[in-house]
Amino acid sequence: MTAETVPPSALGVAVPDTRLHPIYLVTETANTVRQAIPFLVVTILGGAPWQVNVALFVLIMMVATAQWYVRKYSVIGGVLRVRSGLVNRTIRIVPITRITALEAHRSLTQRLIGVWGLKVQSPGDGAGSVVSLASLSGRRLDELRVALESGRSHHPAAEHPAGRSTIRRYLAWRHTESITDGPDVIAVLTTPDMLLATVTNNTIPLIFAGAMVVWFRFSQFVPERAADVMKTSVEPRGVLAVIVALIVVAIVGGVVFGALRLNQFTLIRDGEVIRNTRGLLGKQAATIPVKRIQAVRIVEGLTRTMFGYCSLQVEVAGFGRANANQRILFPFVKTERANALIRRALPELALPQQELLPIPKRIHRKYLVVPLNYAYGFTLLLLLLPGWWALLAILPIPLAVLLGWTRAREGRWQIDEETVTLRWRRVLARNTVIAHRSGVQSTEWLSSPWKAKAHVAGFKLRFSSGRGAKIHYMADRDALLLLHAVGRPDLAADPDPAMPAADRKH
């Protein structure tokens, strides 16, 4: 680790040994009490004298206090250190240069108290975080973020004059920097867009499916008042009325959940980091160094495509498949404005100026093979259905042809000196990935005797986040070009001029 790779402020004692906020005693005591419930039940039901229960509670408080006292964090010499443990002492060290993201969060309770939690993400963490600090005041959070955010342009707050009232000192202690204090606010999610984003998200179908299962299979567990309303006002009107009522419940639940999660989502570019904040009751604020972002992913789901919208995600080392909320760049934006937003937030990963190259027409029929194989199987199964239900067998084959034709038509790619772009369709969603050529974890060239005979191959790339991008069928020479060029920025990125013209046209 050298001075060129670590900010100057991080080389010395950026943050000395510091304990968490004392409110941690309350939360940690609650956790310890929860773990001690079996012992409390035994002492209470066993008729133990009250002195035993008092002694047990005092012991719990002493353990919580000792854990708070020994747990300290610091940023010294370019590394984050967290010391913890009573009997088995642990010192966890994370170099600042390995930190891929910071996520500040606060629940409703933490918001009322005035403290924050901070999660530190680094490669190899999977769905978890390498370090989690549960109780930080706003001032301590700002101090720690400044020390950990590489390349951030920080503007120190003005010193407050002495002699402030108790209330003003308390408000200053609660304060943490507003996200709008940064130099370049890229976009803010408006309330109409937030509501439309929640309606077009997949949360509502999931809530509806859960409500259907609960009502028709486990109605005895439904709250009594809700069950009375359904049985007296809805069920007499028939099954259709019940389904409509459950749809309304799902929509309301989806909107409430989306509002809690996405309210006032704000994206900001602050020097060499990307920051965002969101949330209604609880708050979350994430920080991602630009140099840690390996790719931008444009996701156009089926329902959002109908309204002309998409979502933007980033691929970051340490953010796995389970970190759906943390990898959001912006949750809901007009598709036609997505590239302009990316150019403002991450000009290093904007869509290339050149038009994306299509899949040659001679390869289009290859995209029909897999969907039709599935369609034949579903057709045979549907023919076994009784009565008029057997007519459903006419659907799988046309739907398979439509899916294969759409996949072939939308599959595209492009490569330039800095980035590689792949576009493909899964079943319902279309994905476009713009990645740094040197930021890809691995690449694969996919072939078989049958593909080789038709001069066809597939190409797949994977990021350290565990996710990837793939074009199933393309010209084998195009796949070889991508295989040898991605990850090797010194090679020429221009397509092979000797490639047959038939492979360059629709």
Secondary structure, 3 states (H helix, E strand, C coil): CCCCCCCHHHHCEEEEEEECCCCHHHHHHHHHHHHCHHHHHHHHHCCCCHHHHHHHHHHHHHHHHHHHHHCEEEEECCEEEEEECCCCCEEEEEEHHHCCEEEEEECHHHHHHCEEEEEEECCCCCCCCCEEEEEEEHHHHHHHHHHHCCCCCCCCCCCCCCCCCHHHHHHHHHCCCCHHHCCCEEEECCHHHHHHHHHCCCHHHHHHHHHHHHHHHCHHHCCHHHHHHHHHHHHHHCHHHHHHHHHHHHHHHHHHHHHHHHCCCEEEEECCEEEEEECCCCEEEEEEEHHHEEEEEEEECHHHHHHCEEEEEEEECCCCCCCCCCCEEEEEEEHHHHHHHHHHHCHHHCCCCCCCEECCHHHHHHHHHHHHHHHHHHHHHHHCCCHHHHHHHHCHHHHHHHHHHHHHHHCEEEECCCEEEEEEECCCCEEEEEEEHHHCCEEEEECCHHHHHCCEEEEEEECCCCCEEEEEEEEHHHHHHHHHHCCCCCCCCCCCCCCCHHHHCC
